[in-house]
Amino acid sequence: MRAFFGILFIAASLFGYEINHENWAKFYKFSGDANGVKFEVYMNYFKDEFENFKQTKSFKVPPKISGHIFFDGAKYDYEKGSFEQNGSEISSLNAISDKINLDVKNENGELKGKIIVKNKAYNATVKEEKEYEILNIGIQMTESNGTRYEAITNDIFAKDSAKKYKNKLLAEFYDLKSERKKWPNSQYENLKNIYYINDKIKSVCTYKNAKTNCEVISLATNKKLKLKQIFKDMNNEHLKAVLATAGVSDNFVLSPLGLTFLNEEQISVPLEELRPYFSDEVGL
């Protein structure tokens, strides 16, 4: 056995090696009610954790469970919790951070329990609204000269599109490997995350090479919406006044927080100020 591993080590030293990772996950959106307060839960759940990858300030490794909760005008991120299913039925759901703790269990077909926000407890009922597949593909390579490369990329799609998107992602990843000498610090990642979704739009953020870029996509056309498309009339004087100090840019998201521009300040314009000006495409 020692001789066998010795041969493997010599082969790896001479020719390098490559380890490929294929990690499937689920995205869920839940709507909730906490003593009359409406809230939304977004969760990414991996059955298996990513192994061997080390997270750094510039290189993110998707945790087993993560997401965020929109509650009473604020967004709370979390990377701890649990998720359990009995067949296709969700039996329990837990999302934890230092500011929020959601803990619900299936009671006669309903997810019920508690949510604690900034040390204040509420009775909570949660209902699943949307479910998507997430495919994460990773690679770790070492060349014969000792240079190491690692990368993670993903895509999010409906379950019935899994084969199509998997083949597309694998093809893109194959082309990506050929460009590895251009990767910053010999690392590359392109990770998509659903920030918000309703029946008409989704706000998707992509973390790529230590930068986050977001866009709003029409579910009807699957195309990116420009800022002028989410409003009836961008030349409206009242709308111009509302947006005047918001740091308008092409990097923005729509969510229960409002319209948020991803600049240094990350200023959010509240929905109440914008609703009169939204086009029918927005659904907010």
N, C-alpha and C positions, 0 to 999 in steps of 0.2 A: 504493500500500500504506500509506504514511504517513497519507494522508487517511482511509483506511478505519479504521485504528486510532485516529485522532483522533476520528472519529465514535463509535466504541465507547466511548472514554474519556468523551466528553461525555454519552453515553447513561447510562453507569454512574454518572456524577456526579449526573445529574438524577433518575434513577429507582432507583438502587441495583442490586445484582446478587445472584445466588444460584448457588452451585456445589454440586452434589450428588455424593457419593462412595458407591460401592457396592463393598465390599472383602470378598471371600470368603477364608476361611481353613479350616484343618483342625485339629482337636484329636485328639491321639493319647495313649493310655496304653500304656506298655510295661512288662512285668515283666522283671526281670533277675537274673542270678546272677553274683556276683563271688567266685570261689574259695570258694563255699559261703555267702556273704553274700547274702541276698535283698534286692533293691531295686526301686523303682518309678520310672519316668520319665514325667513329664507334659509334653507339648509342644503349644504353639500355633504353627502355621506359616502365614504369609501368603506367597502366591506373589508378590504385589506389596506394596511398602511404602506406608503412608499418605503422601501428598504434601501439602505446603503447611501442614499443621498443625504448630504449635510447642508442644512440651511445656513445662509449667511445674510448679511444686510442687503446684499444685491441679488441673491439667488434664493427664491422662495420655494419651499417644498410643501405641496398641499397637505394639510393635516387630515387625519382620519375623519374628523367632523368639524365643520366650520360654517359660518354664515353671519347673518345679522337680523335684527328685529327692529321694525319701525313701530314705535310706541309713543303716542301722545306728543308728536312733533319732534321726536329725537330718534337717532339711529344708534343701536347698540350692537357692536361686533362681538362675536364669541368664537372660541376655538376649542371649547371643551363641552362635553355632554355625552349623550348616549341615544341610540335609536334601535328599537327592536320591532320585529315583525313576526306575526304568526301566519304563515302563508303569505297571502297578498295583503292582509290586514295589518295596519300599524297598531302595535300593542302598547308602546310607550315612546315618549319623546322627551328629551331633556337637553336644554341649551343653557350654558353657564358662562358668565364672565364676572368681573368684580362689581359690575353695576346691575346685572340682571340675571334672574334664574327662573327659567320656565320648566315646569315639571308636570306633565300630564300623562294619564294612563287611559286605556280603553275601558270605558264603562258602558256596556250595552250598545256598542257601536259608535259611541262618542268619546272623543279625547277630552278628558276633564281633569282638572287639578288646580295648581296655583301658579301664579307668576309674581315674582318679587322684583320690583324696580326701585332702585335707590332706597332699599330697606323698607319699602311699603308693599304689603302683600295684597293681592287681588285673587278672587276666584276666577278661574280661566277655563274657557271652552275653545277648542281648536278644531278646525276642519281643513282637510287637504283640498287644495284648489288645483294645483298643477304639478306634474311630474315629468322630468326629462332625464335622458341618459347623458352621462359625461364619460368620454373616453380620454384618458391621459396616457400618452406614450413618452417613455423616457429612454435615454441611452447613456451609457458610461463606456468610454473608450480610452484605451492607453495605446499609444503608438510605440514602435520598437525603440524610439529615442527617449521614451519615458514621458512624453507630453500627454497629459490627461485632459479629456473633454467630457462634459456632461451636459445634458439638455433635457428639458421637459416641455411638452406642448400638449394642448388639449382642444376638444371641441364639444359643444353641447347640442343635442338634437333629440327629436322625438324617437321613441322606441322603434317604430316601424321604419325608421330611416337608418338604423344602426349600421347595416352592411355597407350602404352607400357612403356614409360619412367615415366609416372606418377605413375603407379603401382610399378615400380622398385624403384622409389624414396621414396614412402610411406613405402615400405618394409624395405628399408635401415634405414629410419627414426624411424621406430618402434624398430628396433634393437638398434639404437643409444640411444633411451630413456632409455633403460635398463642399459646403461653404464653411466648415468648422474652423478653418484657420483664421476666419474673420470674426469669430465669436469673441466678445469682450471677456477677458480673463479666462478664455477657453470654456466659457459657459454660455448657455442660451436657454431662454424660456419664453413661452408665449402662452399665457394662461388666461382663459376667458372666465368671466364670472357674471351671472345675472344679478344685477343690482336691484332691478325692479321689473315687474311684469304685470300687465292687466290683459283685458281681452282685445286690445287694439295695438299696444306697443310693448316693447321691452327695452330697458336700458341695460346695455352690456358694457362691462369694463374689461379691458385687456391689459394685463401686466406683462410688459415686454422689455427685457434688458433694463430693469430697474426704473421703468417709467410706466405710468398708468394713463391709458387713453380710453375715453368712454364715448359711446354713441347711442342714439335712440333709433330703434329699428321698427318699421311698420310690420306687424304680423301678417297683414293682408298681402303685402308685396315682397316681404323679406328684404327690403331696401332701407338704407340709412335715410333718416329724415334730417334735412337741414333745419337750422333754427327758424328760417322764414316759413317753413312748412308746418310748424307746430302752432303758428299763430294765424289768425284770419287776415291781419293786416299789420305788417311790421312797421309801417309808416304812421300808425296811430300815435298821436302826440302823447296821450296818457301812458301808453305802453312804453314809449321811448323814455319817459320820465321814470317809470318804474325800473327799467333796466339800466338807467344812466350810471349807477354806481355799483353795478353787479360784476364788472370785469368781464364783459361779454367775450366769449371765444367759441371756437368750434368743438371744444372739448367739454361736453356737458352731459348731465343726466336729468331725467325727470323721475320723480318719486313722490311719496307722501310728504317729503320735506319741502317740495317745490321744485324749482328749476335751479340746479346747482352747477356752477361753472368750475371746472377743475383747474383753477389757477392757484397761485400761492395762498390766497386768502380763502379759497373754496367758499365763496359767498353763495347762500341759497336765498332765492326770492320766493316767499311763501305762496302756496297755491291760491290762497284767497285773493291775493293781489293780481293773479294771472288768469284765473278762470274766465273772466269776461272776454278775454282776448284769444283763448285757445281755439284752434280749428277742431273740426269734428274728428280728426284722425287721432287725437290724443287720448280720449277716454278718461280724462281726469276732471 
